[in-house]
Amino acid sequence: MSQVGFYTKTTNYAFSQRITVYNTKTLPIENVKIIDQAPVSEDSDITVKLVSPALGAPGTSFSGRSSTEPKALPPLRVASGVIAQWYGADEAGVEVEALGKDGELNWVCAVPAQTKIGLVLQWEVTAPAKTTVVGLPA
């Protein structure tokens, strides 16, 4: 937790959660899909920023400029055999503007035989100082 700002004080919180997938089989497993979720703010004064995986906001181009037609960003390669994408991005007819609004994302993994892989979700919460933020992990 840190406080920043000269006139307007804000408090920043950093969080992470880790998922470990262990393939106990003697054969590799392809396309393991894990649905995960980052928190989403319901208050306009409180912001939640997904840090890792660094999935871009739908409707922006790779240069960071808004495009006229929102497009689903391609899956992000996080590690060897691991990609992350907004939940539903791989489905036909998805509303691109809605991707990521609920914080849901997919990890799609290839897990070699007798191997563990780690998935790390990191996010930051920024709120005005002295604001009580309900629902943050301890």
Biotite code that builds the C-alpha atoms (Angstrom):
import biotite.structure as struc

atoms = struc.array([
    struc.Atom([0.000, 0.000, 0.000], chain_id="A", res_id=1, res_name="MET", atom_name="CA", element="C"),
    struc.Atom([1.297, 3.470, -0.842], chain_id="A", res_id=2, res_name="SER", atom_name="CA", element="C"),
    struc.Atom([-0.068, 7.006, -0.855], chain_id="A", res_id=3, res_name="GLN", atom_name="CA", element="C"),
    struc.Atom([0.642, 9.424, -3.684], chain_id="A", res_id=4, res_name="VAL", atom_name="CA", element="C"),
    struc.Atom([-0.377, 12.941, -4.716], chain_id="A", res_id=5, res_name="GLY", atom_name="CA", element="C"),
    struc.Atom([0.382, 16.427, -3.479], chain_id="A", res_id=6, res_name="PHE", atom_name="CA", element="C"),
    struc.Atom([-3.092, 17.921, -3.276], chain_id="A", res_id=7, res_name="TYR", atom_name="CA", element="C"),
    struc.Atom([-5.253, 14.918, -3.924], chain_id="A", res_id=8, res_name="THR", atom_name="CA", element="C"),
    struc.Atom([-4.098, 11.928, -1.936], chain_id="A", res_id=9, res_name="LYS", atom_name="CA", element="C"),
    struc.Atom([-4.754, 8.464, -3.254], chain_id="A", res_id=10, res_name="THR", atom_name="CA", element="C"),
    struc.Atom([-3.938, 5.073, -1.870], chain_id="A", res_id=11, res_name="THR", atom_name="CA", element="C"),
    struc.Atom([-2.605, 2.291, -4.088], chain_id="A", res_id=12, res_name="ASN", atom_name="CA", element="C"),
    struc.Atom([-2.914, -1.385, -3.268], chain_id="A", res_id=13, res_name="TYR", atom_name="CA", element="C"),
    struc.Atom([-1.118, -4.152, -5.169], chain_id="A", res_id=14, res_name="ALA", atom_name="CA", element="C"),
    struc.Atom([-2.377, -7.733, -5.216], chain_id="A", res_id=15, res_name="PHE", atom_name="CA", element="C"),
    struc.Atom([-1.455, -11.014, -6.825], chain_id="A", res_id=16, res_name="SER", atom_name="CA", element="C"),
    struc.Atom([-2.834, -14.512, -6.867], chain_id="A", res_id=17, res_name="GLN", atom_name="CA", element="C"),
    struc.Atom([-1.168, -17.654, -8.111], chain_id="A", res_id=18, res_name="ARG", atom_name="CA", element="C"),
    struc.Atom([-2.656, -20.797, -9.603], chain_id="A", res_id=19, res_name="ILE", atom_name="CA", element="C"),
    struc.Atom([-0.500, -23.909, -9.961], chain_id="A", res_id=20, res_name="THR", atom_name="CA", element="C"),
    struc.Atom([-1.489, -26.605, -12.454], chain_id="A", res_id=21, res_name="VAL", atom_name="CA", element="C"),
    struc.Atom([0.202, -29.972, -12.041], chain_id="A", res_id=22, res_name="TYR", atom_name="CA", element="C"),
    struc.Atom([-0.004, -32.684, -14.686], chain_id="A", res_id=23, res_name="ASN", atom_name="CA", element="C"),
    struc.Atom([0.528, -35.969, -12.879], chain_id="A", res_id=24, res_name="THR", atom_name="CA", element="C"),
    struc.Atom([0.024, -37.990, -16.073], chain_id="A", res_id=25, res_name="LYS", atom_name="CA", element="C"),
    struc.Atom([2.780, -39.478, -18.229], chain_id="A", res_id=26, res_name="THR", atom_name="CA", element="C"),
    struc.Atom([1.388, -37.728, -21.317], chain_id="A", res_id=27, res_name="LEU", atom_name="CA", element="C"),
    struc.Atom([1.257, -33.985, -22.037], chain_id="A", res_id=28, res_name="PRO", atom_name="CA", element="C"),
    struc.Atom([-2.120, -32.260, -21.845], chain_id="A", res_id=29, res_name="ILE", atom_name="CA", element="C"),
    struc.Atom([-3.022, -29.622, -24.442], chain_id="A", res_id=30, res_name="GLU", atom_name="CA", element="C"),
    struc.Atom([-5.537, -26.776, -24.270], chain_id="A", res_id=31, res_name="ASN", atom_name="CA", element="C"),
    struc.Atom([-6.305, -26.742, -20.554], chain_id="A", res_id=32, res_name="VAL", atom_name="CA", element="C"),
    struc.Atom([-8.622, -23.745, -20.145], chain_id="A", res_id=33, res_name="LYS", atom_name="CA", element="C"),
    struc.Atom([-8.746, -22.041, -16.768], chain_id="A", res_id=34, res_name="ILE", atom_name="CA", element="C"),
    struc.Atom([-11.249, -19.246, -16.183], chain_id="A", res_id=35, res_name="ILE", atom_name="CA", element="C"),
    struc.Atom([-9.964, -16.597, -13.775], chain_id="A", res_id=36, res_name="ASP", atom_name="CA", element="C"),
    struc.Atom([-11.247, -13.209, -12.662], chain_id="A", res_id=37, res_name="GLN", atom_name="CA", element="C"),
    struc.Atom([-9.718, -9.929, -11.572], chain_id="A", res_id=38, res_name="ALA", atom_name="CA", element="C"),
    struc.Atom([-11.816, -7.603, -9.407], chain_id="A", res_id=39, res_name="PRO", atom_name="CA", element="C"),
    struc.Atom([-13.885, -4.869, -11.064], chain_id="A", res_id=40, res_name="VAL", atom_name="CA", element="C"),
    struc.Atom([-14.737, -1.557, -9.402], chain_id="A", res_id=41, res_name="SER", atom_name="CA", element="C"),
    struc.Atom([-18.351, -0.506, -9.050], chain_id="A", res_id=42, res_name="GLU", atom_name="CA", element="C"),
    struc.Atom([-17.301, 2.986, -7.869], chain_id="A", res_id=43, res_name="ASP", atom_name="CA", element="C"),
    struc.Atom([-15.993, 5.558, -10.358], chain_id="A", res_id=44, res_name="SER", atom_name="CA", element="C"),
    struc.Atom([-13.568, 6.940, -7.722], chain_id="A", res_id=45, res_name="ASP", atom_name="CA", element="C"),
    struc.Atom([-11.903, 3.531, -7.340], chain_id="A", res_id=46, res_name="ILE", atom_name="CA", element="C"),
    struc.Atom([-9.931, 2.067, -10.230], chain_id="A", res_id=47, res_name="THR", atom_name="CA", element="C"),
    struc.Atom([-8.678, -1.458, -10.759], chain_id="A", res_id=48, res_name="VAL", atom_name="CA", element="C"),
    struc.Atom([-5.879, -2.007, -13.253], chain_id="A", res_id=49, res_name="LYS", atom_name="CA", element="C"),
    struc.Atom([-4.886, -5.454, -14.484], chain_id="A", res_id=50, res_name="LEU", atom_name="CA", element="C"),
    struc.Atom([-1.082, -5.580, -14.365], chain_id="A", res_id=51, res_name="VAL", atom_name="CA", element="C"),
    struc.Atom([-0.358, -9.175, -15.343], chain_id="A", res_id=52, res_name="SER", atom_name="CA", element="C"),
    struc.Atom([-1.235, -10.656, -17.720], chain_id="A", res_id=53, res_name="PRO", atom_name="CA", element="C"),
    struc.Atom([-1.074, -7.324, -19.550], chain_id="A", res_id=54, res_name="ALA", atom_name="CA", element="C"),
    struc.Atom([-4.208, -7.811, -21.616], chain_id="A", res_id=55, res_name="LEU", atom_name="CA", element="C"),
    struc.Atom([-4.982, -4.645, -23.520], chain_id="A", res_id=56, res_name="GLY", atom_name="CA", element="C"),
    struc.Atom([-8.342, -2.971, -23.322], chain_id="A", res_id=57, res_name="ALA", atom_name="CA", element="C"),
    struc.Atom([-10.631, -4.022, -26.156], chain_id="A", res_id=58, res_name="PRO", atom_name="CA", element="C"),
    struc.Atom([-11.163, -1.303, -28.754], chain_id="A", res_id=59, res_name="GLY", atom_name="CA", element="C"),
    struc.Atom([-7.597, -0.027, -28.674], chain_id="A", res_id=60, res_name="THR", atom_name="CA", element="C"),
    struc.Atom([-4.928, -0.706, -31.206], chain_id="A", res_id=61, res_name="SER", atom_name="CA", element="C"),
    struc.Atom([-1.451, -1.882, -30.334], chain_id="A", res_id=62, res_name="PHE", atom_name="CA", element="C"),
    struc.Atom([-0.260, 1.748, -30.434], chain_id="A", res_id=63, res_name="SER", atom_name="CA", element="C"),
    struc.Atom([-2.721, 2.552, -27.653], chain_id="A", res_id=64, res_name="GLY", atom_name="CA", element="C"),
    struc.Atom([-4.947, 4.736, -29.857], chain_id="A", res_id=65, res_name="ARG", atom_name="CA", element="C"),
    struc.Atom([-8.635, 4.046, -30.136], chain_id="A", res_id=66, res_name="SER", atom_name="CA", element="C"),
    struc.Atom([-9.701, 2.460, -33.366], chain_id="A", res_id=67, res_name="SER", atom_name="CA", element="C"),
    struc.Atom([-12.963, 3.249, -35.141], chain_id="A", res_id=68, res_name="THR", atom_name="CA", element="C"),
    struc.Atom([-14.053, -0.380, -34.961], chain_id="A", res_id=69, res_name="GLU", atom_name="CA", element="C"),
    struc.Atom([-13.222, -2.207, -31.734], chain_id="A", res_id=70, res_name="PRO", atom_name="CA", element="C"),
    struc.Atom([-11.412, -5.480, -32.335], chain_id="A", res_id=71, res_name="LYS", atom_name="CA", element="C"),
    struc.Atom([-10.666, -8.295, -29.942], chain_id="A", res_id=72, res_name="ALA", atom_name="CA", element="C"),
    struc.Atom([-6.992, -8.310, -29.136], chain_id="A", res_id=73, res_name="LEU", atom_name="CA", element="C"),
    struc.Atom([-5.139, -11.500, -29.989], chain_id="A", res_id=74, res_name="PRO", atom_name="CA", element="C"),
    struc.Atom([-4.231, -13.903, -27.179], chain_id="A", res_id=75, res_name="PRO", atom_name="CA", element="C"),
    struc.Atom([-1.194, -12.830, -25.158], chain_id="A", res_id=76, res_name="LEU", atom_name="CA", element="C"),
    struc.Atom([1.638, -15.358, -24.880], chain_id="A", res_id=77, res_name="ARG", atom_name="CA", element="C"),
    struc.Atom([2.543, -15.338, -21.195], chain_id="A", res_id=78, res_name="VAL", atom_name="CA", element="C"),
    struc.Atom([5.043, -18.213, -21.140], chain_id="A", res_id=79, res_name="ALA", atom_name="CA", element="C"),
    struc.Atom([5.922, -21.266, -23.175], chain_id="A", res_id=80, res_name="SER", atom_name="CA", element="C"),
    struc.Atom([2.656, -23.102, -23.724], chain_id="A", res_id=81, res_name="GLY", atom_name="CA", element="C"),
    struc.Atom([0.574, -20.505, -21.838], chain_id="A", res_id=82, res_name="VAL", atom_name="CA", element="C"),
    struc.Atom([-1.636, -17.807, -23.335], chain_id="A", res_id=83, res_name="ILE", atom_name="CA", element="C"),
    struc.Atom([-4.083, -15.401, -21.716], chain_id="A", res_id=84, res_name="ALA", atom_name="CA", element="C"),
    struc.Atom([-7.089, -13.712, -23.282], chain_id="A", res_id=85, res_name="GLN", atom_name="CA", element="C"),
    struc.Atom([-10.293, -12.031, -22.204], chain_id="A", res_id=86, res_name="TRP", atom_name="CA", element="C"),
    struc.Atom([-13.039, -14.548, -21.506], chain_id="A", res_id=87, res_name="TYR", atom_name="CA", element="C"),
    struc.Atom([-15.130, -15.060, -24.641], chain_id="A", res_id=88, res_name="GLY", atom_name="CA", element="C"),
    struc.Atom([-12.567, -13.562, -27.050], chain_id="A", res_id=89, res_name="ALA", atom_name="CA", element="C"),
    struc.Atom([-12.278, -16.898, -28.847], chain_id="A", res_id=90, res_name="ASP", atom_name="CA", element="C"),
    struc.Atom([-16.052, -17.202, -29.379], chain_id="A", res_id=91, res_name="GLU", atom_name="CA", element="C"),
    struc.Atom([-17.810, -16.262, -32.617], chain_id="A", res_id=92, res_name="ALA", atom_name="CA", element="C"),
    struc.Atom([-20.123, -13.254, -32.517], chain_id="A", res_id=93, res_name="GLY", atom_name="CA", element="C"),
    struc.Atom([-18.767, -11.878, -29.250], chain_id="A", res_id=94, res_name="VAL", atom_name="CA", element="C"),
    struc.Atom([-19.435, -8.210, -28.398], chain_id="A", res_id=95, res_name="GLU", atom_name="CA", element="C"),
    struc.Atom([-15.890, -6.855, -28.377], chain_id="A", res_id=96, res_name="VAL", atom_name="CA", element="C"),
    struc.Atom([-16.861, -3.831, -26.263], chain_id="A", res_id=97, res_name="GLU", atom_name="CA", element="C"),
    struc.Atom([-18.014, -6.171, -23.482], chain_id="A", res_id=98, res_name="ALA", atom_name="CA", element="C"),
    struc.Atom([-14.776, -8.177, -23.258], chain_id="A", res_id=99, res_name="LEU", atom_name="CA", element="C"),
    struc.Atom([-13.034, -7.688, -19.936], chain_id="A", res_id=100, res_name="GLY", atom_name="CA", element="C"),
    struc.Atom([-15.811, -5.568, -18.392], chain_id="A", res_id=101, res_name="LYS", atom_name="CA", element="C"),
    struc.Atom([-16.481, -8.257, -15.793], chain_id="A", res_id=102, res_name="ASP", atom_name="CA", element="C"),
    struc.Atom([-12.772, -8.970, -15.212], chain_id="A", res_id=103, res_name="GLY", atom_name="CA", element="C"),
    struc.Atom([-13.007, -12.552, -16.499], chain_id="A", res_id=104, res_name="GLU", atom_name="CA", element="C"),
    struc.Atom([-10.091, -13.969, -18.452], chain_id="A", res_id=105, res_name="LEU", atom_name="CA", element="C"),
    struc.Atom([-8.936, -17.341, -19.752], chain_id="A", res_id=106, res_name="ASN", atom_name="CA", element="C"),
    struc.Atom([-5.604, -19.018, -19.336], chain_id="A", res_id=107, res_name="TRP", atom_name="CA", element="C"),
    struc.Atom([-5.062, -21.639, -22.054], chain_id="A", res_id=108, res_name="VAL", atom_name="CA", element="C"),
    struc.Atom([-2.176, -23.970, -21.229], chain_id="A", res_id=109, res_name="CYS", atom_name="CA", element="C"),
    struc.Atom([-0.228, -26.885, -22.587], chain_id="A", res_id=110, res_name="ALA", atom_name="CA", element="C"),
    struc.Atom([1.047, -28.822, -19.584], chain_id="A", res_id=111, res_name="VAL", atom_name="CA", element="C"),
    struc.Atom([3.911, -31.246, -20.243], chain_id="A", res_id=112, res_name="PRO", atom_name="CA", element="C"),
    struc.Atom([3.864, -34.649, -18.534], chain_id="A", res_id=113, res_name="ALA", atom_name="CA", element="C"),
    struc.Atom([4.856, -34.658, -14.863], chain_id="A", res_id=114, res_name="GLN", atom_name="CA", element="C"),
    struc.Atom([5.189, -30.851, -14.864], chain_id="A", res_id=115, res_name="THR", atom_name="CA", element="C"),
    struc.Atom([3.820, -27.911, -12.875], chain_id="A", res_id=116, res_name="LYS", atom_name="CA", element="C"),
    struc.Atom([3.050, -24.540, -14.387], chain_id="A", res_id=117, res_name="ILE", atom_name="CA", element="C"),
    struc.Atom([2.321, -21.352, -12.478], chain_id="A", res_id=118, res_name="GLY", atom_name="CA", element="C"),
    struc.Atom([-0.193, -18.707, -13.495], chain_id="A", res_id=119, res_name="LEU", atom_name="CA", element="C"),
    struc.Atom([0.069, -15.300, -11.820], chain_id="A", res_id=120, res_name="VAL", atom_name="CA", element="C"),
    struc.Atom([-2.701, -12.718, -11.862], chain_id="A", res_id=121, res_name="LEU", atom_name="CA", element="C"),
    struc.Atom([-1.689, -9.246, -10.613], chain_id="A", res_id=122, res_name="GLN", atom_name="CA", element="C"),
    struc.Atom([-3.768, -6.103, -10.230], chain_id="A", res_id=123, res_name="TRP", atom_name="CA", element="C"),
    struc.Atom([-3.601, -2.654, -8.623], chain_id="A", res_id=124, res_name="GLU", atom_name="CA", element="C"),
    struc.Atom([-6.394, -0.781, -6.878], chain_id="A", res_id=125, res_name="VAL", atom_name="CA", element="C"),
    struc.Atom([-6.275, 3.022, -6.610], chain_id="A", res_id=126, res_name="THR", atom_name="CA", element="C"),
    struc.Atom([-8.696, 4.864, -4.329], chain_id="A", res_id=127, res_name="ALA", atom_name="CA", element="C"),
    struc.Atom([-8.912, 8.281, -2.703], chain_id="A", res_id=128, res_name="PRO", atom_name="CA", element="C"),
    struc.Atom([-7.061, 8.367, 0.626], chain_id="A", res_id=129, res_name="ALA", atom_name="CA", element="C"),
    struc.Atom([-9.170, 7.524, 3.665], chain_id="A", res_id=130, res_name="LYS", atom_name="CA", element="C"),
    struc.Atom([-11.678, 5.673, 1.491], chain_id="A", res_id=131, res_name="THR", atom_name="CA", element="C"),
    struc.Atom([-12.736, 2.284, 2.785], chain_id="A", res_id=132, res_name="THR", atom_name="CA", element="C"),
    struc.Atom([-12.551, -0.230, -0.045], chain_id="A", res_id=133, res_name="VAL", atom_name="CA", element="C"),
    struc.Atom([-14.782, -3.228, 0.642], chain_id="A", res_id=134, res_name="VAL", atom_name="CA", element="C"),
    struc.Atom([-13.893, -6.668, -0.695], chain_id="A", res_id=135, res_name="GLY", atom_name="CA", element="C"),
    struc.Atom([-10.121, -6.364, -1.024], chain_id="A", res_id=136, res_name="LEU", atom_name="CA", element="C"),
    struc.Atom([-8.142, -9.498, -0.167], chain_id="A", res_id=137, res_name="PRO", atom_name="CA", element="C"),
    struc.Atom([-6.456, -9.373, 3.215], chain_id="A", res_id=138, res_name="ALA", atom_name="CA", element="C"),
])
